Amino acid sequence: MRKLFIFLGVIMSGSVSAEFYKVEVTRIDNNLYRTSDKVYIETKFCYEYANREDAVLSYEQYSYDNKLIFDNGNVCEVTKVFK
């Protein structure tokens, strides 16, 4: 039993967390946003109309849990970030 707890502790301590970025985004097309730094954020099923709106980008490369979180609380799934 003790070995199981040690094993779980090692696994949980090795978890990777996403990076958070404060961004100002503008919607330029369906599921496509551009930041003030000219970085593009592609989303999936995102219907948030933004024009220079503050948001937080939760992003980790190769993750399936990337999100764009708007100030009003709406959250959109992020599929790609590129320049």
Backbone as a printed PyTorch tensor [residue, N CA C, xyz], in Angstrom:
tensor([[[  0.8270,  -1.1920,   0.0000],
         [  0.0000,   0.0000,   0.0000],
         [  0.8690,   1.2530,   0.0000]],

        [[  1.9500,   1.2140,   0.7700],
         [  2.8400,   2.3760,   0.8450],
         [  3.4650,   2.6660,  -0.5200]],

        [[  3.8130,   1.6110,  -1.2700],
         [  4.3990,   1.7990,  -2.5960],
         [  3.4160,   2.5020,  -3.5280]],

        [[  2.1360,   2.2070,  -3.3910],
         [  1.1150,   2.8440,  -4.2140],
         [  1.0640,   4.3370,  -3.9530]],

        [[  1.1110,   4.7600,  -2.6900],
         [  1.0830,   6.1870,  -2.3540],
         [  2.3240,   6.9030,  -2.8680]],

        [[  3.4730,   6.2640,  -2.7710],
         [  4.7090,   6.8650,  -3.2850],
         [  4.6230,   7.0090,  -4.7960]],

        [[  4.1250,   5.9800,  -5.4670],
         [  3.9730,   6.0140,  -6.9190],
         [  3.0280,   7.1370,  -7.3490]],

        [[  1.8890,   7.2660,  -6.6740],
         [  0.9360,   8.3280,  -6.9990],
         [  1.5350,   9.7090,  -6.7470]],

        [[  2.3170,   9.8370,  -5.6900],
         [  2.9640,  11.1150,  -5.3950],
         [  3.9540,  11.5190,  -6.4700]],

        [[  4.6990,  10.5460,  -6.9770],
         [  5.6680,  10.8250,  -8.0390],
         [  4.9470,  11.2390,  -9.3150]],

        [[  3.8860,  10.5570,  -9.6610],
         [  3.1180,  10.8920, -10.8690],
         [  2.5090,  12.2770, -10.7550]],

        [[  1.9040,  12.5830,  -9.6270],
         [  1.2270,  13.8690,  -9.4650],
         [  2.2240,  15.0250,  -9.4170]],

        [[  3.4030,  14.8290,  -8.8830],
         [  4.3880,  15.9000,  -8.8270],
         [  4.9770,  16.1770, -10.1940]],

        [[  4.8950,  15.2530, -11.1140],
         [  5.4420,  15.4200, -12.4440],
         [  4.4630,  16.0010, -13.4390]],

        [[  3.3030,  16.4200, -12.9960],
         [  2.3090,  16.9540, -13.9220],
         [  2.7610,  18.3060, -14.4630]],

        [[  2.3970,  18.5900, -15.6950],
         [  2.7880,  19.8220, -16.3670],
         [  1.5940,  20.7790, -16.3440]],

        [[  1.8800,  22.0450, -16.0980],
         [  0.7900,  23.0100, -16.0670],
         [  0.9150,  23.9700, -17.2400]],

        [[ -0.2070,  24.5190, -17.6480],
         [ -0.2500,  25.4440, -18.7810],
         [  0.2780,  26.8090, -18.3710]],

        [[  0.7230,  27.5460, -19.3720],
         [  1.1460,  28.9270, -19.1700],
         [ -0.0520,  29.8350, -19.3930]],

        [[ -0.0960,  30.9470, -18.6740],
         [ -1.1830,  31.9080, -18.8080],
         [ -0.6200,  33.2210, -19.3430]],

        [[ -1.2960,  33.7710, -20.3660],
         [ -0.8540,  35.0090, -20.9920],
         [ -2.0170,  35.9990, -21.0300]],

        [[ -1.7830,  37.2140, -20.5950],
         [ -2.7900,  38.2640, -20.7110],
         [ -2.6750,  38.8350, -22.1230]],

        [[ -3.7640,  38.8200, -22.8650],
         [ -3.7560,  39.2610, -24.2560],
         [ -4.9140,  40.2170, -24.5180]],

        [[ -4.7530,  41.0060, -25.5630],
         [ -5.8390,  41.8610, -26.0580],
         [ -6.1950,  41.3180, -27.4340]],

        [[ -7.4280,  40.8220, -27.6020],
         [ -7.7950,  40.1230, -28.8350],
         [ -8.8960,  40.8530, -29.6060]],

        [[ -8.8430,  40.6410, -30.9180],
         [ -9.8740,  41.1230, -31.8320],
         [-10.2730,  39.9620, -32.7180]],

        [[-11.5710,  39.7690, -32.8660],
         [-12.0460,  38.6980, -33.7480],
         [-11.9270,  39.1770, -35.1820]],

        [[-11.2470,  38.3690, -36.0140],
         [-11.0850,  38.7610, -37.4110],
         [-11.8330,  37.8360, -38.3710]],

        [[-12.2740,  36.6840, -37.8890],
         [-13.0440,  35.7420, -38.7030],
         [-13.6580,  34.7050, -37.7690]],

        [[-14.4860,  33.8210, -38.3340],
         [-15.0500,  32.7400, -37.5220],
         [-13.9100,  31.9400, -36.8980]],

        [[-13.9120,  31.8220, -35.5880],
         [-12.9270,  31.0350, -34.8440],
         [-11.4880,  31.4900, -35.0590]],

        [[-11.2950,  32.7720, -35.3370],
         [ -9.9420,  33.2940, -35.5040],
         [ -9.8360,  34.6720, -34.8560]],

        [[ -8.8760,  34.7850, -33.9410],
         [ -8.6430,  36.0280, -33.2080],
         [ -7.1930,  36.4460, -33.4070]],

        [[ -6.9510,  37.7650, -33.3470],
         [ -5.6010,  38.2930, -33.4490],
         [ -5.3160,  39.1280, -32.2130]],

        [[ -4.1290,  38.9400, -31.6440],
         [ -3.7490,  39.7340, -30.4780],
         [ -3.1280,  41.0460, -30.9470]],

        [[ -2.9320,  41.9470, -30.0060],
         [ -2.2960,  43.2240, -30.3220],
         [ -0.8340,  43.0380, -30.7210]],

        [[ -0.2510,  41.8660, -30.4110],
         [  1.1230,  41.5440, -30.7900],
         [  1.1970,  40.7790, -32.1080]],

        [[  0.0870,  40.7320, -32.8480],
         [  0.0050,  40.0490, -34.1540],
         [  0.1770,  38.5390, -34.0580]],

        [[ -0.2520,  37.9660, -32.9550],
         [ -0.2880,  36.5130, -32.7890],
         [ -1.7310,  36.0810, -33.0430]],

        [[ -1.9040,  35.0170, -33.8150],
         [ -3.2420,  34.5360, -34.1590],
         [ -3.6220,  33.3660, -33.2610]],

        [[ -4.8880,  33.3560, -32.8450],
         [ -5.4170,  32.3040, -31.9900],
         [ -6.6130,  31.6870, -32.7110]],

        [[ -6.4960,  30.4230, -33.0470],
         [ -7.5880,  29.7000, -33.7010],
         [ -8.3820,  28.9600, -32.6360]],

        [[ -9.6990,  29.1110, -32.6790],
         [-10.5680,  28.4910, -31.6790],
         [-11.5110,  27.4910, -32.3440]],

        [[-12.2910,  26.8360, -31.5150],
         [-13.2700,  25.8610, -31.9970],
         [-14.6250,  26.2150, -31.3920]],

        [[-15.6000,  26.4810, -32.2410],
         [-16.9690,  26.8140, -31.8220],
         [-17.0120,  28.0210, -30.8900]],

        [[-16.2360,  29.0450, -31.1980],
         [-16.1920,  30.2420, -30.3560],
         [-17.0050,  31.3450, -31.0160]],

        [[-17.9990,  31.8570, -30.3160],
         [-18.8920,  32.8650, -30.8690],
         [-18.7510,  34.2020, -30.1650]],

        [[-17.6160,  34.4280, -29.5250],
         [-17.3770,  35.6680, -28.7930],
         [-16.9130,  36.7460, -29.7720]],

        [[-17.6980,  37.8300, -29.8620],
         [-17.3320,  38.9530, -30.7220],
         [-16.4800,  39.9050, -29.9050]],

        [[-15.2030,  40.0040, -30.2660],
         [-14.2670,  40.8030, -29.4790],
         [-13.6070,  41.8480, -30.3730]],

        [[-13.5040,  43.0450, -29.8480],
         [-12.7930,  44.1190, -30.5240],
         [-11.8720,  44.7810, -29.5090]],

        [[-10.5930,  44.3680, -29.5230],
         [ -9.5980,  44.8450, -28.5670],
         [-10.0340,  44.5710, -27.1280]],

        [[-10.5070,  43.3470, -26.9000],
         [-10.9770,  42.9200, -25.5800],
         [ -9.8480,  42.2290, -24.8240]],

        [[ -9.7870,  42.4690, -23.5190],
         [ -8.8150,  41.7830, -22.6730],
         [ -9.2570,  40.3380, -22.4580]],

        [[ -8.2850,  39.4430, -22.4840],
         [ -8.5630,  38.0240, -22.2660],
         [ -7.3020,  37.3730, -21.7030]],

        [[ -7.4650,  36.1280, -21.2700],
         [ -6.3290,  35.3390, -20.7850],
         [ -6.2440,  34.0930, -21.6640]],

        [[ -5.0570,  33.8580, -22.1940],
         [ -4.8020,  32.6680, -22.9900],
         [ -4.1110,  31.6420, -22.1020]],

        [[ -4.7650,  30.5080, -21.9070],
         [ -4.1750,  29.3810, -21.1770],
         [ -3.6680,  28.4210, -22.2420]],

        [[ -2.3360,  28.3070, -22.3450],
         [ -1.7790,  27.5700, -23.4740],
         [ -0.5730,  26.7310, -23.0760]],

        [[ -0.5650,  25.5150, -23.5790],
         [  0.5850,  24.6190, -23.4660],
         [  0.6900,  23.8750, -24.7860]],

        [[  1.8370,  23.9340, -25.4250],
         [  2.0170,  23.2880, -26.7160],
         [  1.7190,  21.7970, -26.6060]],

        [[  1.0370,  21.2660, -27.5830],
         [  0.6470,  19.8490, -27.6840],
         [ -0.4100,  19.4370, -26.6690]],

        [[ -1.0530,  20.4000, -26.0200],
         [ -2.1090,  20.0910, -25.0630],
         [ -3.4660,  20.1520, -25.7550]],

        [[ -4.4140,  19.3940, -25.2480],
         [ -5.7810,  19.4310, -25.7640],
         [ -6.6900,  20.2570, -24.8600]],

        [[ -6.1030,  20.9810, -23.9130],
         [ -6.8960,  21.7400, -22.9420],
         [ -6.5520,  23.2300, -22.9720]],

        [[ -6.2240,  23.7610, -24.1470],
         [ -5.9020,  25.1760, -24.2780],
         [ -7.1920,  25.9900, -24.3590]],

        [[ -7.1760,  27.1810, -23.7130],
         [ -8.4010,  27.9790, -23.6210],
         [ -8.1000,  29.4540, -23.7870]],

        [[ -9.0870,  30.1700, -24.3030],
         [ -9.0830,  31.6190, -24.3390],
         [-10.2150,  32.0580, -23.4250]],

        [[ -9.8710,  32.7700, -22.3610],
         [-10.8400,  33.1370, -21.3290],
         [-11.0620,  34.6550, -21.3980]],

        [[-12.2770,  35.0480, -21.7270],
         [-12.6060,  36.4640, -21.8730],
         [-12.9760,  37.0730, -20.5230]],

        [[-12.8630,  38.3970, -20.4340],
         [-13.1730,  39.1060, -19.1840],
         [-14.5980,  38.8790, -18.7100]],

        [[-15.5280,  38.6500, -19.6500],
         [-16.9320,  38.4470, -19.2580],
         [-17.2100,  37.0240, -18.7700]],

        [[-16.1680,  36.1670, -18.7580],
         [-16.3380,  34.8060, -18.2540],
         [-16.5010,  33.7480, -19.3240]],

        [[-16.7400,  34.1470, -20.5630],
         [-16.8620,  33.1710, -21.6400],
         [-15.5130,  32.5220, -21.9070]],

        [[-15.5570,  31.2210, -22.1740],
         [-14.3400,  30.4410, -22.4020],
         [-14.4570,  29.7420, -23.7510]],

        [[-13.3870,  29.8170, -24.5500],
         [-13.3650,  29.1610, -25.8510],
         [-12.1900,  28.2010, -25.9230]],

        [[-12.4190,  27.0690, -26.5600],
         [-11.3650,  26.0810, -26.7630],
         [-10.4050,  26.5820, -27.8370]],

        [[ -9.1140,  26.5090, -27.5780],
         [ -8.0880,  26.9550, -28.5180],
         [ -7.5000,  25.7380, -29.2240]],

        [[ -7.4670,  25.7790, -30.5500],
         [ -6.9140,  24.6620, -31.3190],
         [ -5.4990,  24.9310, -31.8150]],

        [[ -5.1630,  26.2240, -32.0390],
         [ -3.8420,  26.5480, -32.5710],
         [ -3.4850,  27.9950, -32.2380]],

        [[ -2.2120,  28.2360, -32.0060],
         [ -1.6770,  29.5880, -31.8330],
         [ -0.5020,  29.7160, -32.7890]],

        [[ -0.5070,  30.7820, -33.6060],
         [  0.5590,  30.9540, -34.5790],
         [  0.7820,  32.4240, -34.8890]],

        [[  1.9140,  32.7060, -35.5220],
         [  2.2570,  34.0750, -35.8890],
         [  2.1180,  34.3090, -37.3520]]])
